[in-house]
C-alpha cells in the first residue's frame, strides 16, 4: 500500500495501526529477531524515515505489539479459567488446573511468548525513557489484571499471585526460545535418540514450570 501524508490525527492513527498490523503479520511468518525496520517499511508502503515519525524504533513497535497481544490474551484467559476451574475443588486441584490452562493457552501463542523472551534483552533497548516508562506502566496494569484473575480462582495464593504471574510470563519467554528446535538439534536427536530426553514440548515445559512455581508460592498447611 502507498500512503499520502497524514494531515489529521485520524489519519495519523490509521498509519500507526497499519504499521502495527503489518508488524503483527510479519511475526506470524518469522521470529522477533528477524523483524527488521527496512522490511516493515517496505511492507507497509512507507519510507523508513516516515515509519520513524510514528514509532521511534523497531523495538518501540514491538513493545506496543507486546502490550496489544497481552491485553487480548488476558481477555481470552479470563474465559478459559472460568470454564476450566471448579470453584469448589481443593486448592491443589485448582492450582493444577491453573497450571494446565496457562500452559495450554500460552503454548498456543508462540508469538506472545517470543515477545516476552525478547523484552528485557532486546525490546527495552534502543527506545527512549518515555517509551520505556509508558511500556512499564502498561505492563504493571496487565500484571495486576492477570494477578487478579489468578487470585480469583486460587485465592490461597494471596499476595503470591503477582509473583506467580510474573515468573510465569518470564518462564514463557525463556522456554519459547527452544521452540521449534533447530534442524541440527532434531538431526542429533534422530541420530542419537537417548539425547531426546532433554527435549520437552513447550506446553509440557510450561506446565512443569508453572506447577513448580505454584508449589513454591502456595501457603503450607
C-alpha positions as CSV (number, residue, x, y, z in Angstrom):
1,X,0.0,0.0,0.0
2,X,1.1,3.6,-0.6
3,X,0.0,6.4,1.8
4,X,-0.4,10.1,1.3
5,X,1.0,12.3,4.0
6,X,-1.2,12.2,7.2
7,X,-2.8,15.6,7.8
8,X,-5.1,14.8,10.8
9,X,-4.9,12.9,14.0
10,X,-7.3,10.3,12.5
11,X,-5.0,9.8,9.5
12,X,-2.0,9.5,11.8
13,X,-3.8,6.8,13.8
14,X,-4.6,5.0,10.6
15,X,-0.8,5.0,9.8
16,X,0.1,3.8,13.3
17,X,-2.5,1.0,13.1
18,X,-1.2,-0.1,9.7
19,X,2.4,-0.2,11.0
20,X,1.3,-2.3,14.0
21,X,-0.9,-4.6,11.8
22,X,1.9,-5.2,9.4
23,X,4.4,-6.0,12.1
24,X,1.9,-8.4,13.6
25,X,1.6,-10.1,10.2
26,X,5.4,-10.4,10.0
27,X,5.5,-12.1,13.4
28,X,3.2,-14.8,12.0
29,X,6.0,-15.5,9.5
30,X,9.2,-15.0,11.4
31,X,10.7,-14.7,14.9
32,X,11.1,-11.4,16.6
33,X,14.8,-11.3,15.8
34,X,14.1,-11.4,12.1
35,X,11.7,-8.4,12.0
36,X,13.6,-5.5,10.5
37,X,12.6,-1.9,10.2
38,X,13.6,-2.0,6.5
39,X,11.2,-4.9,5.7
40,X,8.5,-3.4,7.9
41,X,8.7,-0.1,6.0
42,X,8.7,-1.9,2.6
43,X,5.6,-3.9,3.5
44,X,3.6,-1.0,5.0
45,X,4.4,1.2,2.0
46,X,6.2,4.0,3.8
47,X,9.8,5.2,3.7
48,X,11.7,4.1,6.8
49,X,12.0,7.8,7.8
50,X,8.2,8.0,7.7
51,X,7.7,5.0,9.9
52,X,10.0,6.6,12.4
53,X,7.6,9.5,12.6
54,X,5.2,7.2,14.3
55,X,7.5,4.9,16.2
56,X,11.0,5.9,17.3
57,X,12.4,2.4,16.5
58,X,11.7,-1.2,15.6
59,X,11.8,-2.0,19.3
60,X,9.1,0.6,20.0
61,X,6.8,-1.0,17.5
62,X,7.3,-4.4,19.0
63,X,6.9,-3.2,22.6
64,X,3.5,-1.8,21.7
65,X,2.5,-5.0,20.0
66,X,3.5,-6.9,23.1
67,X,1.0,-4.9,25.1
68,X,-1.7,-5.3,22.4
69,X,-1.2,-9.1,22.4
70,X,-1.0,-9.3,26.2
71,X,-4.3,-7.4,26.6
72,X,-6.0,-9.7,24.0
73,X,-4.6,-12.9,25.7
74,X,-5.8,-11.8,29.2
75,X,-9.3,-11.3,27.9
76,X,-9.4,-14.8,26.5
77,X,-7.6,-16.2,29.5
78,X,-10.4,-15.0,31.8
79,X,-12.9,-17.1,29.8
80,X,-10.6,-20.1,29.8
81,X,-10.1,-20.1,33.5
82,X,-13.8,-19.6,34.3
83,X,-14.6,-22.6,32.1
84,X,-11.8,-24.8,33.3
85,X,-11.5,-24.4,37.1
86,X,-14.1,-25.7,39.5
87,X,-14.6,-23.2,42.3
88,X,-15.3,-25.8,45.0
89,X,-12.3,-28.0,44.2
90,X,-9.5,-28.4,46.7
91,X,-6.7,-25.8,46.4
92,X,-4.2,-28.2,45.0
93,X,-6.7,-29.3,42.3
94,X,-7.4,-25.7,41.3
95,X,-3.7,-25.0,41.2
96,X,-3.1,-27.9,39.0
97,X,-5.9,-26.8,36.6
98,X,-4.4,-23.3,36.6
99,X,-1.0,-24.6,35.6
100,X,-2.6,-26.8,32.8
101,X,-4.8,-24.0,31.4
102,X,-2.0,-21.4,31.5
103,X,0.5,-23.8,29.8
104,X,-2.0,-24.7,27.1
105,X,-3.0,-21.1,26.5
106,X,0.5,-19.7,26.3
107,X,1.8,-22.6,24.2
108,X,-0.8,-21.7,21.6
109,X,0.5,-18.1,21.5
110,X,4.2,-18.6,20.5
111,X,4.4,-15.0,19.2
112,X,3.5,-13.6,22.5
113,X,6.0,-15.9,24.2
114,X,8.7,-14.8,21.7
115,X,8.0,-11.2,22.5
116,X,8.3,-11.9,26.3
117,X,11.6,-13.6,25.6
118,X,12.9,-10.6,23.7
119,X,11.5,-8.0,26.1
120,X,14.4,-7.5,28.5
121,X,17.4,-8.3,26.3
122,X,16.2,-6.6,23.1
123,X,13.0,-4.7,23.1
124,X,13.7,-2.4,26.0
125,X,16.9,-1.3,24.3
126,X,17.0,1.4,21.6
127,X,14.0,3.2,23.0
128,X,13.7,6.4,24.9
129,X,13.0,6.8,28.6
130,X,9.4,7.9,27.8
131,X,8.7,4.8,25.7
132,X,10.1,2.6,28.5
133,X,8.0,4.4,31.1
134,X,4.9,4.1,29.1
135,X,5.5,0.4,28.4
136,X,6.3,-0.4,32.1
137,X,3.1,1.4,33.2
138,X,1.1,-0.7,30.9
139,X,2.9,-3.9,31.9
140,X,2.1,-3.2,35.5
141,X,-1.6,-2.8,34.7
142,X,-1.6,-6.1,32.7
143,X,0.3,-7.8,35.5
144,X,-2.3,-6.6,38.1
145,X,-5.1,-7.8,35.9
146,X,-3.5,-11.2,35.5
147,X,-2.8,-11.4,39.2
148,X,-6.5,-10.6,40.0
149,X,-7.6,-13.4,37.6
150,X,-5.3,-15.9,39.2
151,X,-6.2,-14.9,42.7
152,X,-9.9,-15.2,41.9
153,X,-9.5,-18.9,41.1
154,X,-6.8,-19.7,43.6
155,X,-7.3,-17.2,46.4
156,X,-5.0,-19.2,48.6
157,X,-2.1,-17.6,46.7
158,X,-2.8,-14.2,48.3
159,X,-0.1,-11.8,47.6
160,X,1.9,-14.6,46.0
161,X,-0.4,-14.4,42.9
162,X,1.6,-11.5,41.5
163,X,4.9,-13.2,41.9
164,X,3.5,-16.4,40.3
165,X,2.2,-14.4,37.3
166,X,5.5,-12.5,36.8
167,X,7.5,-15.7,36.9
168,X,5.1,-17.4,34.6
169,X,5.5,-14.8,31.9
170,X,9.3,-14.8,32.3
171,X,9.3,-18.6,32.0
172,X,7.1,-18.5,28.9
173,X,9.6,-16.1,27.3
174,X,12.6,-18.1,28.3
175,X,11.2,-21.5,27.3
176,X,9.9,-20.4,24.0
177,X,13.5,-19.8,22.8
178,X,13.8,-23.6,22.5
179,X,10.7,-23.9,20.1
180,X,11.0,-25.0,17.5
181,X,14.3,-26.9,17.8
182,X,16.8,-26.0,15.1
183,X,17.4,-28.7,12.3
184,X,20.8,-29.6,13.8
185,X,19.2,-30.5,17.1
186,X,16.5,-32.5,15.5
187,X,19.1,-34.3,13.5
188,X,21.1,-35.0,16.7
189,X,18.0,-36.5,18.3
190,X,17.4,-38.7,15.3
191,X,21.0,-39.9,15.2
192,X,21.2,-40.4,19.0
193,X,17.7,-40.9,20.4
194,X,18.9,-41.0,24.0
195,X,19.6,-37.3,23.7
196,X,15.9,-36.7,23.2
197,X,15.3,-36.9,27.0
198,X,16.4,-33.3,27.1
199,X,13.7,-32.2,24.8
200,X,10.3,-31.0,26.0
201,X,7.3,-29.7,24.1
202,X,6.6,-26.1,25.0
203,X,3.3,-26.9,26.7
204,X,4.8,-29.6,28.8
205,X,7.7,-27.4,29.8
206,X,5.4,-24.6,30.8
207,X,3.2,-26.9,32.8
208,X,6.1,-28.2,34.8
209,X,7.5,-24.7,35.3
210,X,4.1,-23.3,36.4
211,X,3.4,-26.3,38.7
212,X,6.8,-25.9,40.4
213,X,6.2,-22.2,40.9
214,X,2.8,-22.8,42.4
215,X,4.2,-25.2,44.9
216,X,6.6,-22.5,46.0
217,X,4.0,-19.8,46.5
218,X,1.0,-21.7,47.8
219,X,0.8,-21.4,51.6
220,X,1.8,-24.5,53.5
221,X,-0.9,-26.3,55.5
